[in-house]
């Protein structure tokens, strides 16, 4: 899961503290502390809070300053809980619960070949992708940008690897995607985000809540190159290690899609994202500028 952009977050020291508390702290501390800690950090980081309010206004429009402020703190509280539970998912005293809606849609797509899951920074998306891979007995690869802070990113990747999570980092080099295409052609699953465009990445314009939104072209282009289906999947946190996953109808692309076909595919995926966000707006953790 990508974290809010701030010097404090990017510090490997603060990341180690988070790992120590989630992995070594008492179970009740893990259950009760992340929410208030997240809200406190949100109160101390006005720029991050403004970005959250910007997202909430896309969904709700403008509301009273008090309502916007409270929902922003709730969002950051939810984020902290999801982040802590993702770190702590390998503890022996916790067992994640995952309720999946629409699993036959994903099973049918997998029977035809590889699958590109398009998701977003909503709820416990990273942890549920890992759990989904275990449910399906499929190899799920999460595709992410490299973190700005190398030390913090290395620490996070070491933890992901320890719990069996496959992560592929992509950047400006177009050859970064070659292992991913091979993975999809072998019938694998790749999870990519709709609400983050890589630096210098191509964009597809489509509306989100009636306003222009830039979705990355990469997931849809990868699907067309590999023959994979695109499947929108979104998660939310219900309670302590209790999650819900919604799998929507697959989107099929031709091997040589036109720009209009790519934009239609992105618009369909964003409609699924919009439907999910309209119900759970304080679980959208899109904190980038």
N, C-alpha and C positions, 0 to 999 in steps of 0.2 A: 504494500500500500504506500503510495506517495504521501509525503508529509508536507505540511504547510511550509512555504519558503520563508525561513527566517534564520539569522545567525545562530540562535539558540538550538533550533531543530537540527541544523546542519552540523552541529558540534558532535563529534564522536563521544565526547565525555558525557553529554546529556543522553545520548543514545545508550551508552553503557549503563547509566543509571536506570533507564527505563527497562532494559533487559534484566538487570539485577532485581528490580522490584517485581517484575512479572514472573520471572523464573524461580526466584528464591524467596520471595515474600510469602507471608501467610495467605492461605486461600481467601480468607475474608478481606484481607487488604486488596488482593487482586479483584475481588468482586465489588468492593465499595469505593476504593480510592481513585481509580482512573477518571471517573466522571467529574468529581470536584476539581481534580488536578487540571483536567482539560479546560474546564470553565475558567479556572483561575488564570491559566496561561492565556486564554482568549481575552480576558479582561485586561491583561497586561500587554497585549499585542494588538493595538488598534488597527494596523494595516491588514492583518489577517481577518480581523472582525469585519472590516469594511468589505473585504472580498466575499465573505460569507453573506453579508447583507445584500451585496450586488446579486448573488445567485438567488437568494430568497425573493428579491424584487422581480426577477425574471419569472418566477413561479406565481407569486401572489400579487405583484404590483406593489406600490408604496402603501405602507400601513403606519400605525403610530410608532414613534421612535422607541417607546418602551417595548412594544410587541416585537419589533425587529431586533432589538438588543437581546431580549430573552430568547428568541429563536436562534440567534447567532450563538449564544452561550450554550444552548441545548445541542446545537450542531457540533460544537467543539467538544462538548462532553461526550456525545455519541462517538465522535472520532477517537477520542482517547481510549474509550472502552474497547472499541474494535481493534485499535492498534495494540493495546495491552494483551488482549485475548489471542491475537495472531501470534505474538511472541510466545505466549504461555501455552499454546495448543499442544505441545509435547509433554506437559506435566502429567504425572501419573494420577493426580487427584482431580483431574477435570476430563470430561468427555464431551466434545462438541456434538450438538444435536442439529440435524439438518433436515428440514421439511422441503421437499422438492415438488414443484408444480410444473407439469408439462414434460416430465422426463421422457415419455415416448417420442416426443418430437426430436429430442437430441439423439435418442437411440436410433431412430429411423435415419437421421442424417449421418450418423456414424456408420450405419450399414452400407451407405453409398460411398463412403470414403472419408477423407479428412474433414475437420470442422474448424472454422474460425469463429470463436466466441467473441462477440462484441459486447463489452460491458462498460462500466464507468467507475469513477471513484465514488461509489455509492455503497454504504454499509460495509460489511466485512468481505469485500469482493475477493481479496487474495486468499483468505482462509477458506471461503466456500468453494473457490476454484480447486483448491487442494482436496477438500472433502469430496467434491464432485468426481474428481479423477479416481478416487478410491471406490466410489459407488459404481462407476462405469467400468472399472478395471481398464482405464485408458490412460495413456501418457499425456498429461496436460502440461504444456509449456506456457509460462506467463512471459509476455513480452513487455519490457519496460525501458524507459530512458535511463541512462546512467545518472547517478546522483551527483549534484554539484560538489559535494564534499567526499573525496575519495575514501578517506578513512571511515566515515560513517557508512558509506555505501558498502564497503568491504565487510564491515561488521554485520550489516543487515543480510548480505548475501551468504555469509557463513552460517547464520542462523537458518536462513531458508534452506540451504543445502542440508543442514543437519536434520531437518524435518521432511526431507525428501521432496522439496519443491524445486522444480526445474525453472530457471529464469534465464531468458536470453535478453541481453542488453543491446539496444540498437542506438545508433547515433547518426552522424552525417554520411557515413560510408554506405553506399547502396549494397555492397557485398555482405553487410551484416545480416541481410534477410535470406541469404542463400541456405543456411542450415534450416531455417524455418520452412522454406518451400519444400525441402527434402522431407522434413518431419511431417508436413501435411500430406505429401504424396504417399507416405507410408501409412496413412490412416490415422495420424496423430491429431491432437487437439491443441490449438493455440488460442490464448486469451489476450485480447488487445482492448485498449480503452478508447471510447468515443469522445471523451471530453478533454483530451490532451493531444495536441499536434506536435510532433517532434520538430526541433529546430530545422529550418529549411525544408520541412516536409510539405507535400502537396495537400491541399485542402479541398473539401467538397462543401459547397454552401447549401444549407437546408435550414428550415425554420425549427426553432425549439421554443414552445410557448408563444408562437406568433412573432418571434423576433429572429433576425438572422443569427446563425450559429455556424462555426467552422468545425467540421468533423474531419478527421484525418482520412486521406484517400487510401493509406497503406493497408488496412484490414481488408478492404474490398478488392484492391488490386492483388493482394496475396491470394485471396480466394479464387479469383479468376485465373491466375497463373498456375495454381496447383489443382484446380478442379474441386476445391473444397466448398462446402456449404457455409453460409454465414448464419449464425444463430445468436439472436440477442438474448442475453442472460443477465439478470439483475438480482441483487441480494439485499437483505436488510437484517438488522439485529433485532431480535424479539426480547431477549433477556440474556442473562449470564450464560455464555456459550450455547445459546439457543438462536438458530438462524432460519431464515426462510429464503428460498430461491425460486425465481420465476423464469421459466424457459419459454420463449415465444416461438412463433412459426419461423422455420428456416427461410432464408433469402437465397435464391439461386442466381448466379451470374454466368453469362456466357464467357467463353475463353478469350474473346476479344471485345470487351464491353465498350460501348461508346461513352463519352462524357455524360450524356443524358442518362444512360443506364446506371452508371456509377452514382450519379446524384439521386436517382430514384431509390436505389438500394440504401444510401445513407439516410434519406428521408424516412424510409420505413423503419430503419433501426432507431432513429431519433424519436419517432412516434412511440416506439416501445419504451424508450428511456423516459419520455415525457409522461407517459401513463404511470410509470413507477414513481417518478419524482413527485407527481401531483398528489400521490397518497403518502409519501414519506419524505417530505422536503428537507427535514432536519437530519437526513442521513446522506446528503450530498456533500462530499469532502473534496470539492474542486477549489483549491486554494491558490492556484497559480494566477499570475497577473493577466 
